[in-house]
Amino acid sequence: MTQPVQSQAYHEASNTVNQAATNVNDRLRNVLSQVINLETSSRDTIIEAISDEGNLSNSDHARISSLLQPGLASLRLREPLIVSAYIYHPTYQYYDFLVQPNPDFINSRTFMEAEQIKTEDRWLTPRLDEVFNSGKRVIPLVVPFNLFNQVVSSDDRNF
């Protein structure tokens, strides 16, 4: 290949990679935006859920879960990169009813990494889905629910 042709090829390849990176960044930003929208639109329900120190009844959990369903389900509709969402609290977990979470989630690498980053939103490394065992490769996003820097529970293991 001649130098000008090779130079043009490298330039075009670089442009393509930059466009792909920009697209991925935009989509990942949208994923985080959708989660923040869920936090905002379901704020009172999420506060009630993660404030639980073991005093909520099964019917309270069922009511909270029902209230969260529209927001959890709509995440996938608004952003196709979202496989599902899982709200973890030591006394109860909330998730979209269309999927079943891994019953051994608290022993997963995803959970252990989430436990280490309790104060900031964090993308974890790509991996097979450990939250729902979907068999899909995912990039987990951990968002600690301290809702606008207000700690709402004595146990800060909410994400």
PyMOL commands that set and color helices and strands:
alter all, ss='L'
color gray80, all
select helices_A, chain A and resi 3-41+43-50+58-78+105-107+109-116
alter helices_A, ss='H'
color red, helices_A
select strands_A, chain A and resi 86-89+92-95+122-123+127-128+137-138+141-142
alter strands_A, ss='S'
color yellow, strands_A
deselect
rebuild
show_as cartoon
